[in-house]
Amino acid sequence: MAIQALTQLAETILDVVDWGIGIVTALLVWEILAAIFNSSKKGVEASKIMELERSPVLKWLGLSKEGKRLKRTKAVNTYLANETEEKRLENCVSEVEIQIERLEGWDTNKEIPNHTDLANFRQKADQAQKAIIGARKYFKVLKRDEWRSNSGLDKMLKDMEDQDAKVNKIKALENNIMKLHKETSDEVKKAEAHFKTILQSDAWKAMMKLKKSNFTAADKFNINPPSGRTPNNRFNRTHLAALITGFGNDLLMLKGAFKKQTKAKQEVQGLMAETREFYK
């Protein structure tokens, strides 16, 4: 019974889809016939073109100039609203900021509050590194054709190039956008390399050597100066300061990348302004 019901539902959906396509086709044929029969004998061609350009059906289908303009605007606005590139970088920045806040909390209290907090710090560091690696890979393969497709500008820019409409100015803007993508990629690559140096540092190694047995009965680890009874290779305040500085420098690189991507978004908006007249 359930299979039969699903089969009937599928057939009904297909019937509705076919019905919808039929209506659109009928409306389109009607628009064309109306444009022809409403034209006067003199200037028939011009009249047909004007009538078809005003057609709400062609506009809805994105076939008239106005329809193409609205379709292009919607595609680009969706791209800008999604902020794909910016969100990747925002995630990287957020992950590293979380690390710095935790380290600064340890520095203020001169202790790690419990072993769970230490475990969370290590886990978050892994997440931060994966976010940075993901961003680096994304920007590395972000080529011109892929960006055009992602932003919804591929067909529009191709049309403009074919018609020689503001081609040089449009290409200059697009080249600048791609240049900013490249600079963003370089900044993220530097941030990834710097992050690796943090994970290879003596400070990080000292922190990774901490075990549950190093914590007090109250589940705290006191972060002491590198002197007195505390061995120099035991995680200490010098190590902590080095980690704060290291993650801070990485954060600056990632914020620099984010700033370049924000500039790229502004360039996309400028590109839209230059192409606004194209479909009128």
Legacy VTK file of the C-alpha trace (Angstrom):
# vtk DataFile Version 3.0
C-alpha trace
ASCII
DATASET POLYDATA
POINTS 280 float
0.000 0.000 0.000
2.760 2.441 0.930
4.648 1.754 -2.317
1.461 2.183 -4.342
0.732 5.494 -2.598
4.239 6.767 -3.287
3.927 5.726 -6.935
0.654 7.617 -7.275
2.221 10.688 -5.614
5.172 10.600 -8.011
2.863 10.322 -11.017
0.804 13.253 -9.717
3.931 15.410 -9.292
5.067 14.588 -12.824
1.617 15.481 -14.148
1.769 18.840 -12.346
5.276 19.529 -13.701
4.173 18.690 -17.251
1.109 20.857 -16.753
3.276 23.765 -15.564
5.628 23.442 -18.536
2.633 23.343 -20.852
1.246 26.564 -19.387
4.578 28.379 -19.725
4.940 27.181 -23.319
1.383 28.261 -24.162
1.959 31.690 -22.627
5.197 32.091 -24.551
3.511 31.177 -27.858
0.665 33.549 -27.023
3.097 36.414 -26.362
4.793 35.862 -29.725
1.503 35.599 -31.640
0.130 38.677 -29.890
3.230 40.652 -30.814
2.836 39.658 -34.456
-0.926 40.190 -34.859
-0.944 43.471 -32.914
1.714 44.940 -35.161
0.814 47.312 -37.930
1.958 46.507 -41.427
4.407 49.365 -41.297
7.309 48.731 -38.951
6.247 45.200 -38.084
9.714 44.046 -37.050
10.330 46.940 -34.660
6.879 46.483 -33.143
7.414 42.769 -32.588
10.669 43.397 -30.823
9.155 46.047 -28.561
6.167 43.857 -27.671
8.351 40.848 -26.895
10.699 42.918 -24.752
7.710 43.997 -22.630
6.499 40.418 -22.263
6.140 39.424 -18.568
6.590 35.770 -19.607
9.942 36.411 -21.265
10.914 38.595 -18.310
10.047 35.801 -15.857
11.972 33.263 -17.934
14.971 35.606 -18.066
14.904 35.795 -21.867
14.206 39.497 -22.380
16.780 42.183 -21.602
14.941 43.123 -18.403
14.609 39.470 -17.469
18.308 38.875 -18.031
19.172 41.942 -15.954
16.979 40.801 -13.061
18.358 37.253 -13.276
21.936 38.551 -13.297
21.260 40.908 -10.389
19.675 38.117 -8.342
22.624 35.780 -9.012
25.229 38.363 -8.006
23.250 39.511 -4.968
22.991 35.875 -3.850
26.752 35.510 -4.248
27.368 38.683 -2.229
24.881 37.621 0.459
26.423 34.161 0.809
29.879 35.710 1.402
31.504 32.325 0.750
35.084 33.593 0.741
34.583 35.927 3.703
32.902 33.266 5.835
35.832 30.906 5.353
38.203 33.570 6.619
35.861 34.624 9.422
35.876 31.021 10.628
39.694 30.974 10.670
39.851 34.263 12.561
37.239 33.078 15.077
39.063 29.795 15.763
42.373 31.535 16.439
40.713 34.212 18.597
39.231 31.448 20.761
42.748 30.052 21.286
44.142 33.445 22.285
41.292 34.118 24.721
41.907 30.797 26.463
45.648 31.409 26.696
45.099 34.923 28.051
42.781 33.464 30.674
45.547 31.086 31.759
47.970 33.998 31.845
45.676 36.121 34.007
45.115 33.362 36.574
48.611 31.846 36.220
47.024 28.428 36.004
45.167 25.984 33.789
41.822 25.597 35.592
41.436 21.866 34.882
42.634 19.088 32.605
39.464 19.284 30.515
40.266 22.897 29.652
43.683 21.797 28.417
42.124 19.019 26.315
39.646 21.498 24.814
42.490 23.857 23.943
44.312 21.105 22.068
41.125 20.099 20.232
40.374 23.694 19.245
43.927 24.117 17.963
43.329 21.165 15.646
40.076 22.741 14.434
41.826 26.056 13.802
44.536 24.389 11.756
41.971 22.488 9.669
40.024 25.719 9.018
43.188 27.479 7.825
44.183 24.545 5.611
40.669 24.483 4.128
40.801 28.220 3.366
44.240 27.884 1.796
43.067 25.064 -0.480
39.926 26.994 -1.452
41.767 30.146 -2.501
44.549 28.191 -4.183
42.128 26.690 -6.732
39.904 29.792 -7.080
40.588 30.581 -10.728
38.922 33.130 -12.979
36.408 30.745 -14.599
35.398 29.228 -11.259
34.948 32.648 -9.652
32.824 33.820 -12.568
30.587 30.781 -12.171
30.370 31.120 -8.369
29.452 34.798 -8.584
26.862 34.319 -11.342
28.727 36.688 -13.657
30.004 34.106 -16.148
27.269 34.409 -18.796
26.895 38.161 -18.399
30.607 38.887 -18.779
30.786 36.526 -21.754
27.879 38.384 -23.400
29.578 41.717 -22.787
32.865 40.495 -24.212
31.071 39.199 -27.308
29.442 42.597 -27.822
32.542 44.643 -26.925
30.594 46.511 -24.220
32.994 48.215 -21.783
35.238 45.176 -22.112
38.484 46.875 -21.094
37.022 48.486 -17.975
35.204 45.307 -16.967
38.323 43.205 -17.435
40.372 45.676 -15.408
37.938 45.389 -12.495
37.856 41.610 -12.777
41.652 41.446 -12.918
41.826 43.465 -9.717
39.378 41.087 -8.033
41.486 38.103 -9.056
44.607 39.931 -7.833
42.976 40.383 -4.417
42.034 36.688 -4.379
45.678 35.841 -5.091
46.918 38.150 -2.311
44.363 36.615 0.051
45.636 33.173 -0.881
49.213 34.255 -0.154
48.250 35.640 3.271
46.388 32.468 4.217
49.348 30.375 3.047
51.646 32.424 5.320
49.233 31.986 8.219
49.186 28.214 7.662
52.995 28.039 7.598
53.230 30.162 10.743
50.659 27.978 12.488
52.863 24.957 11.763
55.848 26.684 13.379
53.747 27.192 16.511
52.974 23.464 16.624
56.672 22.688 16.241
57.835 25.144 18.908
59.285 24.254 22.317
56.379 26.071 23.950
53.833 23.878 22.174
55.774 20.702 22.884
55.961 21.594 26.580
52.208 22.147 26.658
51.557 18.838 24.857
53.668 16.958 27.431
51.322 17.923 30.254
49.421 14.961 31.650
46.614 14.476 34.116
49.215 13.523 36.725
50.754 17.017 36.455
47.565 18.576 37.812
46.862 19.056 41.521
44.284 17.194 43.529
41.958 20.113 42.839
42.563 19.465 39.087
44.609 22.640 38.503
47.982 23.202 36.925
49.963 26.142 38.262
51.926 27.947 35.557
55.138 29.013 37.276
58.121 31.068 36.071
60.936 29.000 34.486
63.019 28.899 37.633
63.197 27.508 41.147
61.767 24.063 41.614
60.020 24.056 38.177
62.086 22.320 35.443
62.773 24.566 32.421
61.139 22.068 30.062
57.924 21.966 32.132
55.217 24.207 30.697
55.831 27.624 32.250
55.036 31.317 31.851
57.695 31.819 29.176
56.111 29.060 27.119
52.683 30.602 27.670
53.875 34.039 26.561
55.405 32.511 23.419
52.117 30.827 22.521
50.147 34.046 23.035
52.567 35.914 20.772
52.562 33.137 18.169
48.780 32.893 17.881
48.544 36.685 17.935
50.826 36.958 14.905
48.816 34.299 13.108
45.642 36.240 13.840
47.134 39.376 12.258
47.868 37.455 9.051
44.348 36.050 8.885
42.793 39.463 9.519
44.979 40.840 6.724
43.565 38.169 4.402
40.020 39.000 5.504
40.632 42.702 4.803
41.739 41.904 1.245
38.653 39.773 0.713
36.431 42.607 1.941
38.102 44.823 -0.653
37.414 42.174 -3.305
33.722 42.263 -2.371
33.697 46.038 -2.868
35.260 45.519 -6.289
32.468 43.076 -7.180
29.920 45.735 -6.236
31.800 48.173 -8.469
31.705 45.625 -11.270
27.934 45.407 -10.891
27.646 49.185 -11.118
29.604 49.193 -14.375
27.398 46.491 -15.898
24.058 47.900 -14.723
23.326 49.567 -18.052
24.149 46.515 -20.128
20.713 44.908 -20.173
18.657 48.111 -20.493
LINES 1 281
280 0 1 2 3 4 5 6 7 8 9 10 11 12 13 14 15 16 17 18 19 20 21 22 23 24 25 26 27 28 29 30 31 32 33 34 35 36 37 38 39 40 41 42 43 44 45 46 47 48 49 50 51 52 53 54 55 56 57 58 59 60 61 62 63 64 65 66 67 68 69 70 71 72 73 74 75 76 77 78 79 80 81 82 83 84 85 86 87 88 89 90 91 92 93 94 95 96 97 98 99 100 101 102 103 104 105 106 107 108 109 110 111 112 113 114 115 116 117 118 119 120 121 122 123 124 125 126 127 128 129 130 131 132 133 134 135 136 137 138 139 140 141 142 143 144 145 146 147 148 149 150 151 152 153 154 155 156 157 158 159 160 161 162 163 164 165 166 167 168 169 170 171 172 173 174 175 176 177 178 179 180 181 182 183 184 185 186 187 188 189 190 191 192 193 194 195 196 197 198 199 200 201 202 203 204 205 206 207 208 209 210 211 212 213 214 215 216 217 218 219 220 221 222 223 224 225 226 227 228 229 230 231 232 233 234 235 236 237 238 239 240 241 242 243 244 245 246 247 248 249 250 251 252 253 254 255 256 257 258 259 260 261 262 263 264 265 266 267 268 269 270 271 272 273 274 275 276 277 278 279
